[in-house]
Amino acid sequence: MAQGSTVIMTQPGFVRAPQNSNWHTSLCDCFSDCGVCLCGTFCFTCLGCQVAADMNECCLCGTTVAMRTLYRTRYGIPGSICNDYITTIFCPVCSLCQIKRDINQRKAMNAF
């Protein structure tokens, strides 16, 4: 190794997700934020675009398995892609509302 060389030990820009995080509300916890649930029920696409905008992603991605998986891994929430897939396919409104409620909670705690 040449004198004065710098050895990089971690990838620049890599942020490790918190290890002990969890969803702030359960999947079917509609009454914790009725506004989000009403928006998800009657304007699913609008809520999907809000979630995507919050995550700095394309509006078309807001309601996808990929978005749920990205959000979950970004905040260290336990789970699997298979679980994300099943949740998104069988309970798309509940899944999207849960993500939006969690985003709102993390914004209120300045942790988003």
Z-matrix of the N, CA and C atoms (Angstrom, degrees):
N
C 1 1.444
C 2 1.523 1 107.98
N 3 1.307 2 116.48 1 133.18
C 4 1.465 3 121.50 2 -178.97
C 5 1.518 4 109.90 3 -71.94
N 6 1.317 5 113.73 4 150.76
C 7 1.460 6 119.23 5 -179.62
C 8 1.534 7 109.45 6 -67.70
N 9 1.336 8 116.04 7 136.26
C 10 1.460 9 121.59 8 179.11
C 11 1.524 10 113.70 9 86.07
N 12 1.333 11 117.80 10 4.33
C 13 1.466 12 120.49 11 178.27
C 14 1.519 13 110.08 12 -73.24
N 15 1.309 14 115.39 13 146.61
C 16 1.461 15 121.15 14 178.42
C 17 1.519 16 108.72 15 -103.55
N 18 1.301 17 116.55 16 130.07
C 19 1.453 18 121.60 17 176.79
C 20 1.522 19 108.05 18 -102.51
N 21 1.331 20 115.53 19 122.38
C 22 1.463 21 120.70 20 179.85
C 23 1.522 22 108.07 21 -90.55
N 24 1.331 23 116.04 22 122.49
C 25 1.461 24 121.02 23 -176.42
C 26 1.532 25 112.93 24 -95.66
N 27 1.324 26 118.18 25 -23.35
C 28 1.466 27 121.67 26 177.65
C 29 1.521 28 108.62 27 -133.01
N 30 1.319 29 115.08 28 155.76
C 31 1.452 30 120.81 29 178.84
C 32 1.527 31 109.57 30 -71.59
N 33 1.337 32 119.36 31 126.69
C 34 1.467 33 120.23 32 178.02
C 35 1.522 34 111.33 33 -58.62
N 36 1.298 35 116.97 34 139.22
C 37 1.451 36 122.27 35 177.70
C 38 1.513 37 114.47 36 83.34
N 39 1.314 38 118.16 37 -4.68
C 40 1.462 39 120.79 38 179.70
C 41 1.515 40 109.44 39 -78.83
N 42 1.327 41 116.01 40 124.14
C 43 1.458 42 121.09 41 179.13
C 44 1.525 43 107.69 42 -116.07
N 45 1.301 44 116.43 43 121.78
C 46 1.459 45 121.15 44 -179.43
C 47 1.528 46 109.15 45 -76.23
N 48 1.327 47 116.16 46 131.03
C 49 1.468 48 121.58 47 179.63
C 50 1.521 49 109.74 48 -70.26
N 51 1.325 50 117.25 49 149.11
C 52 1.461 51 119.24 50 175.66
C 53 1.524 52 110.07 51 -59.45
N 54 1.303 53 116.73 52 141.98
C 55 1.460 54 120.58 53 -174.56
C 56 1.528 55 113.26 54 -83.60
N 57 1.301 56 119.42 55 -28.33
C 58 1.462 57 121.74 56 -173.53
C 59 1.519 58 112.35 57 -113.04
N 60 1.309 59 117.60 58 40.04
C 61 1.454 60 121.03 59 -179.74
C 62 1.529 61 109.34 60 -90.68
N 63 1.308 62 115.75 61 163.32
C 64 1.453 63 120.82 62 176.51
C 65 1.519 64 108.36 63 -155.21
N 66 1.332 65 117.27 64 169.09
C 67 1.456 66 120.69 65 175.38
C 68 1.529 67 108.49 66 -63.63
N 69 1.320 68 116.93 67 141.47
C 70 1.468 69 120.56 68 178.55
C 71 1.530 70 111.85 69 -77.37
N 72 1.322 71 116.66 70 -24.82
C 73 1.462 72 121.13 71 177.31
C 74 1.520 73 108.22 72 -134.22
N 75 1.328 74 116.04 73 157.92
C 76 1.466 75 119.26 74 178.55
C 77 1.525 76 109.88 75 -77.79
N 78 1.302 77 116.09 76 171.18
C 79 1.464 78 121.62 77 -176.22
C 80 1.531 79 112.25 78 -59.26
N 81 1.313 80 117.68 79 -40.42
C 82 1.470 81 121.36 80 -176.20
C 83 1.527 82 112.84 81 -107.27
N 84 1.307 83 117.41 82 30.92
C 85 1.464 84 122.12 83 -177.51
C 86 1.531 85 110.87 84 -90.71
N 87 1.334 86 115.76 85 59.59
C 88 1.463 87 121.15 86 -174.51
C 89 1.524 88 113.73 87 -63.63
N 90 1.321 89 117.26 88 -32.04
C 91 1.461 90 119.40 89 -173.89
C 92 1.524 91 113.29 90 -76.82
N 93 1.330 92 118.22 91 -6.78
C 94 1.458 93 119.31 92 176.49
C 95 1.529 94 111.15 93 -75.37
N 96 1.324 95 117.82 94 -22.91
C 97 1.469 96 122.36 95 175.09
C 98 1.529 97 108.05 96 -155.21
N 99 1.314 98 115.58 97 86.26
C 100 1.467 99 121.14 98 -175.51
C 101 1.526 100 112.05 99 -62.76
N 102 1.333 101 117.47 100 -33.41
C 103 1.464 102 121.06 101 -179.81
C 104 1.518 103 111.93 102 -60.62
N 105 1.323 104 115.88 103 -44.17
C 106 1.467 105 120.14 104 178.06
C 107 1.522 106 110.09 105 -63.53
N 108 1.324 107 117.07 106 -43.95
C 109 1.468 108 120.57 107 -178.32
C 110 1.521 109 112.16 108 -66.87
N 111 1.313 110 117.59 109 -38.62
C 112 1.463 111 120.15 110 176.09
C 113 1.527 112 110.74 111 -64.47
N 114 1.324 113 116.27 112 -42.81
C 115 1.464 114 120.58 113 178.06
C 116 1.526 115 109.80 114 -62.36
N 117 1.327 116 118.00 115 -43.85
C 118 1.454 117 121.52 116 179.13
C 119 1.510 118 112.63 117 -64.50
N 120 1.313 119 116.69 118 -36.55
C 121 1.462 120 121.29 119 -178.47
C 122 1.524 121 111.91 120 -73.06
N 123 1.338 122 116.93 121 -44.71
C 124 1.455 123 120.20 122 -173.11
C 125 1.520 124 114.50 123 -100.04
N 126 1.332 125 117.65 124 -16.06
C 127 1.465 126 120.53 125 178.25
C 128 1.528 127 109.02 126 -145.22
N 129 1.323 128 114.71 127 64.69
C 130 1.452 129 123.32 128 -176.34
C 131 1.533 130 111.94 129 -54.47
N 132 1.329 131 116.35 130 -44.30
C 133 1.465 132 120.86 131 -178.66
C 134 1.526 133 111.44 132 -64.06
N 135 1.329 134 117.09 133 -39.91
C 136 1.470 135 120.86 134 178.52
C 137 1.531 136 110.95 135 -62.28
N 138 1.326 137 116.66 136 -44.19
C 139 1.461 138 120.49 137 179.40
C 140 1.528 139 110.31 138 -65.78
N 141 1.329 140 117.02 139 -38.38
C 142 1.464 141 120.55 140 176.19
C 143 1.513 142 111.67 141 -60.50
N 144 1.323 143 116.90 142 -40.81
C 145 1.470 144 120.89 143 177.37
C 146 1.529 145 111.50 144 -67.04
N 147 1.332 146 117.27 145 -36.57
C 148 1.470 147 120.39 146 176.91
C 149 1.526 148 110.57 147 -63.48
N 150 1.329 149 116.78 148 -45.02
C 151 1.463 150 120.81 149 179.31
C 152 1.524 151 110.11 150 -62.37
N 153 1.332 152 116.77 151 -45.93
C 154 1.460 153 120.51 152 179.42
C 155 1.531 154 110.99 153 -60.96
N 156 1.329 155 116.94 154 -42.57
C 157 1.466 156 120.32 155 178.66
C 158 1.530 157 110.88 156 -63.57
N 159 1.330 158 117.12 157 -40.92
C 160 1.462 159 120.73 158 177.41
C 161 1.526 160 111.23 159 -60.06
N 162 1.328 161 116.46 160 -33.82
C 163 1.460 162 121.99 161 -177.22
C 164 1.530 163 112.83 162 -94.04
N 165 1.345 164 116.57 163 4.86
C 166 1.467 165 122.06 164 -177.98
C 167 1.527 166 112.15 165 57.80
N 168 1.313 167 116.11 166 42.87
C 169 1.459 168 122.47 167 179.28
C 170 1.521 169 109.46 168 -120.37
N 171 1.314 170 116.08 169 171.22
C 172 1.464 171 122.93 170 177.83
C 173 1.528 172 109.72 171 -64.32
N 174 1.308 173 116.94 172 140.09
C 175 1.464 174 122.11 173 -177.98
C 176 1.523 175 112.69 174 -55.85
N 177 1.312 176 117.07 175 -31.83
C 178 1.466 177 120.85 176 -178.62
C 179 1.523 178 112.80 177 -70.65
N 180 1.329 179 117.58 178 -14.56
C 181 1.477 180 121.47 179 -175.76
C 182 1.524 181 113.43 180 -89.86
N 183 1.309 182 118.91 181 -11.77
C 184 1.461 183 122.66 182 -170.43
C 185 1.507 184 116.41 183 -57.71
N 186 1.309 185 116.83 184 -28.41
C 187 1.465 186 119.60 185 -174.60
C 188 1.532 187 112.64 186 -105.52
N 189 1.318 188 117.86 187 10.54
C 190 1.463 189 121.16 188 -171.30
C 191 1.530 190 113.45 189 -91.91
N 192 1.324 191 114.57 190 164.93
C 193 1.462 192 122.37 191 174.13
C 194 1.527 193 108.85 192 -61.01
N 195 1.329 194 116.31 193 -39.95
C 196 1.459 195 120.83 194 -179.00
C 197 1.535 196 111.39 195 -59.28
N 198 1.338 197 117.14 196 -40.02
C 199 1.463 198 120.34 197 -179.76
C 200 1.523 199 110.83 198 -66.85
N 201 1.330 200 116.68 199 -42.71
C 202 1.465 201 120.04 200 178.42
C 203 1.526 202 110.23 201 -62.83
N 204 1.323 203 116.82 202 -43.62
C 205 1.460 204 121.43 203 179.92
C 206 1.528 205 110.68 204 -65.54
N 207 1.329 206 117.43 205 -42.90
C 208 1.464 207 121.54 206 177.71
C 209 1.523 208 110.52 207 -59.54
N 210 1.325 209 116.14 208 -47.96
C 211 1.470 210 119.83 209 -179.08
C 212 1.525 211 110.81 210 -62.24
N 213 1.324 212 116.30 211 -46.24
C 214 1.460 213 121.15 212 -177.37
C 215 1.533 214 111.18 213 -62.16
N 216 1.323 215 116.68 214 -44.22
C 217 1.466 216 119.22 215 -179.46
C 218 1.519 217 112.02 216 -72.41
N 219 1.329 218 116.98 217 -33.66
C 220 1.468 219 119.94 218 179.34
C 221 1.532 220 111.68 219 -61.92
N 222 1.323 221 116.25 220 -35.01
C 223 1.465 222 120.00 221 -177.72
C 224 1.525 223 113.22 222 -106.49
N 225 1.317 224 117.44 223 12.45
C 226 1.456 225 121.12 224 174.34
C 227 1.517 226 114.23 225 66.84
N 228 1.314 227 116.71 226 30.06
C 229 1.465 228 121.25 227 179.56
C 230 1.528 229 107.79 228 -82.67
N 231 1.325 230 117.67 229 126.33
C 232 1.464 231 119.38 230 -178.09
C 233 1.529 232 112.22 231 -64.37
N 234 1.311 233 115.48 232 150.46
C 235 1.458 234 121.36 233 179.08
C 236 1.505 235 110.32 234 155.58
N 237 1.332 236 115.89 235 -170.22
C 238 1.460 237 120.98 236 179.81
C 239 1.526 238 109.30 237 -142.70
N 240 1.323 239 115.27 238 163.46
C 241 1.456 240 119.90 239 177.02
C 242 1.525 241 109.77 240 -63.84
N 243 1.312 242 116.90 241 -37.05
C 244 1.467 243 120.80 242 178.29
C 245 1.539 244 110.60 243 -60.95
N 246 1.320 245 116.33 244 -45.47
C 247 1.466 246 121.16 245 178.29
C 248 1.532 247 110.32 246 -63.65
N 249 1.348 248 116.61 247 -41.03
C 250 1.467 249 120.84 248 177.55
C 251 1.522 250 110.31 249 -61.47
N 252 1.331 251 116.38 250 -41.51
C 253 1.460 252 121.34 251 179.82
C 254 1.531 253 111.12 252 -62.44
N 255 1.314 254 115.91 253 -49.31
C 256 1.469 255 120.60 254 -178.52
C 257 1.534 256 110.11 255 -62.45
N 258 1.328 257 116.74 256 -43.78
C 259 1.465 258 120.80 257 179.37
C 260 1.518 259 111.29 258 -62.18
N 261 1.323 260 117.02 259 -44.26
C 262 1.458 261 121.50 260 -177.39
C 263 1.527 262 112.29 261 -69.79
N 264 1.331 263 117.10 262 -35.82
C 265 1.468 264 120.61 263 -178.84
C 266 1.533 265 111.74 264 -75.31
N 267 1.336 266 117.18 265 -45.36
C 268 1.468 267 120.06 266 -173.22
C 269 1.525 268 113.92 267 -91.42
N 270 1.321 269 117.75 268 -18.90
C 271 1.470 270 121.48 269 -178.43
C 272 1.530 271 109.73 270 -140.70
N 273 1.338 272 118.82 271 57.84
C 274 1.463 273 119.70 272 -173.40
C 275 1.525 274 114.15 273 -61.11
N 276 1.313 275 117.82 274 -39.46
C 277 1.471 276 120.37 275 -179.21
C 278 1.525 277 110.09 276 -67.60
N 279 1.327 278 116.77 277 -46.55
C 280 1.470 279 120.50 278 179.39
C 281 1.524 280 110.89 279 -62.24
N 282 1.329 281 116.67 280 -40.39
C 283 1.463 282 121.30 281 179.94
C 284 1.529 283 111.00 282 -61.97
N 285 1.318 284 116.13 283 -49.09
C 286 1.462 285 120.80 284 -179.08
C 287 1.527 286 111.24 285 -65.04
N 288 1.316 287 117.11 286 -42.02
C 289 1.468 288 120.74 287 178.57
C 290 1.530 289 111.10 288 -63.12
N 291 1.322 290 116.96 289 -38.98
C 292 1.459 291 119.94 290 178.96
C 293 1.527 292 110.62 291 -62.47
N 294 1.322 293 117.23 292 -42.72
C 295 1.463 294 120.47 293 178.40
C 296 1.522 295 110.21 294 -62.24
N 297 1.329 296 117.11 295 -46.96
C 298 1.473 297 120.59 296 -178.40
C 299 1.527 298 111.54 297 -64.29
N 300 1.340 299 117.71 298 -41.14
C 301 1.473 300 119.74 299 176.69
C 302 1.526 301 110.51 300 -61.72
N 303 1.321 302 116.01 301 -40.06
C 304 1.458 303 120.05 302 -179.91
C 305 1.530 304 110.95 303 -66.59
N 306 1.322 305 116.60 304 -41.29
C 307 1.465 306 120.30 305 176.55
C 308 1.525 307 109.82 306 -59.60
N 309 1.337 308 116.70 307 -46.65
C 310 1.467 309 120.35 308 179.51
C 311 1.525 310 111.93 309 -59.97
N 312 1.335 311 116.40 310 -42.11
C 313 1.480 312 120.61 311 179.28
C 314 1.518 313 110.17 312 -63.87
N 315 1.331 314 117.41 313 -45.07
C 316 1.469 315 120.57 314 -178.99
C 317 1.533 316 111.03 315 -66.93
N 318 1.336 317 117.33 316 -35.61
C 319 1.472 318 119.94 317 175.44
C 320 1.527 319 110.26 318 -63.81
N 321 1.328 320 117.42 319 -41.79
C 322 1.467 321 121.16 320 -179.89
C 323 1.528 322 111.38 321 -64.29
N 324 1.327 323 117.04 322 -29.13
C 325 1.473 324 121.54 323 179.77
C 326 1.533 325 111.73 324 -94.10
N 327 1.346 326 116.90 325 5.83
C 328 1.469 327 122.55 326 -175.38
C 329 1.517 328 111.84 327 55.15
N 330 1.328 329 116.14 328 38.77
C 331 1.469 330 121.37 329 -179.87
C 332 1.520 331 111.44 330 -118.65
N 333 1.350 332 117.22 331 16.75
C 334 1.460 333 119.98 332 -178.68
C 335 1.497 334 109.61 333 -104.46
